[in-house]
Every structure is written in C-alpha cells, then in structure tokens.
C-alpha cells in the first residue's frame, strides 16, 4: 500500500479513524469523505482523525460531483458511509434509503467510471437476521447461507452487496470485496440517543452513571463481539489480499456471547450496578456468530482481542475518561437522581 491513495467514505467515526491510522502507517495517502455530523465535535475529537495526516473532505455521498472528485485518483476505496444505526433506520426508512441505497449507488457508479483497483464495501452481519429457522440456540452464520434480514438497515446493506456485484463484475471494472462486520466495540465508542446498538458502551456508561443496565428481551440475544482494532486490521488487509477479490467475508471472532454475558462482565467493575429486563426493540435480531474460515483463509487474519479483554479495556478507558460520557446521557442520570 506504500504510496497508494486510499479513499474512506464515512471515515469520520470509530472504525474509520482506526482504518485511516493503519493505512497511513502502511504508507498510503488517505482521503476521508464524511459529513462529520454523526457525532458532536467533542466526540469526534476522541477519534483523533485530525491528527492522522489524512485529507478530510466534508461532503455527502449523494453529491455526485463531490464523490467523483474524491475517487477519480483513488487506488482503493473503502465504502463505509451509511446511516448505520438499526433503530434510527427503523424510525426513518426514508433517510436510510437516501444514504444507504441512493448514496451507495452514486459511489458505485463513480467507482465504475474511475480507475479504482478495488472497492471494499462495508456490510453487516445484520443481513443474516435470525439465521436459519430450523436451528435453535446460538448458530454460526456462513457467508453462503440464505439471508433473511429483519430490519430496514439490514435490507439496505443486502441491496448494496448485490449492487456492488452487479456493477463491478467485468474485465474493465474495479475489483470488489464485501466485509460483513459483526458487533463492533471498543474505546472510544460513544452511544447515540435512541439507539440500542453499541451495547458495550451503552452498558458500561449506564453502570458508570448509576443507571440500570438494560437487558433488551432478557439479554438472550447472541452477538459476535469483535474489537475495533481487529475490524480495522481486517479491513485494510481486504484492500490488498489477492484472493479476497470478488468475495464476501465475515469479520468476527467466531465466538458467541450473549447480551446478558456482557452485562455480567461489566457489572463487577461498578459495585451496586443493577440489571433490568426490557422489551426487545423492533428489528433487533436474536443473532449468531461468524464462521471465520474464509477470513482466516483469504485475509490471513485471526482477531487478537478476546471479548473479556476488550470489555475490560473499554471499562478502564471509561473510568480514566469520565468526561467522554455524552451530556445527554449524563443529564438523564442527573434527572433520575434529582
């Protein structure tokens, strides 16, 4: 990747900033295209993007002129820009369509017209939904199994996977690789209001503030928690791994962890914390865990950070940086104790 030019759409967040840091370390020049409106400024500062030496372009992936200008000299593109909150997509399907469908179509069309070597499209394990109905209990999700999404967000991601294949197959087209991220976590992840994603951050911050830890649906859902450092490493490898071209690849640990298990890992760090059972949100899948053979074979990568270590890292970071708790969440705790 030395001297290559990498474009990262949606690179202004937690994962994007880690990807940019790795690409820069590998000797690439990096351009980030992002609206930079998903987080308030004080949260964006935690990601450290301004200090990584990337060219930061504030713009929307639906703006064709901006996308064309950004990708025309790119060697590689990581398309991560999306309306990525499951709950928000359910509340606002029109916004999800605009960003995840129309925006992605614009990016694909401009990549197809440029001289990009490879696109890495960031998809999600949400496309698996609840998996196979004939399997009870935690199940492993394989890249080639039938897909039955249960949320608006998952539908948009699955459409984009198919559209990338349709638009970029051919001898004169850019290569493409699809990565299905499983449940990303790690500092400095900050939850958003009205969301039920990013459960490690949600639970840890609730316990830190003396608020109850919510076990949506009783906490029986299974997640494959993969640390952001492992996500970033797999993503950068997918740009250049020769046999990853044209492939769909899970990025996960291959180990199931229930929501209740995560709460039980966090609670001992905050004496007096309590757990309460709450309803299962609409579109929240029962989940499963990743088949990782393809990731190990095609990317040559195995995640290094186990979930217990990763959760403890997050808790230590939060305890050392209590100012990272967003004001809206701190205000909620203050109102309940007033």
Buried (B, 14 or more C-beta within 10 A) or exposed (E): BEEBBBBBBBBBBBBBBBBBBBBBEBEBBBBBBBBBEBBEEEBBEBBEBEEBEBEBBEBBBBBEEBBBBBBBEBBBBBBBBBBBBBBBBBBBBEEBBBBBBEBBBBBBBBBBEBEBBBBBBBBBBBBBBBBBEEEEEBBBBBBEEEBBBBBBBBBBBBBBBEBBBEBBEEEEBBBBBBBBBBBBBBBBBBBBEEBBBBBBBBBBBBBBBEBBBBBBBEBBBBBBBBBBBBBBBBBBBBBBBEEBBBBBBBBBBBBBBBBBBBBEBBBEBBEEBEBEEBEBBEBBBBBBBBBBEBBEBBBEBEBEBBBEEBBBBBBEBBEEEEEBBBEEBBEBBEEEEE
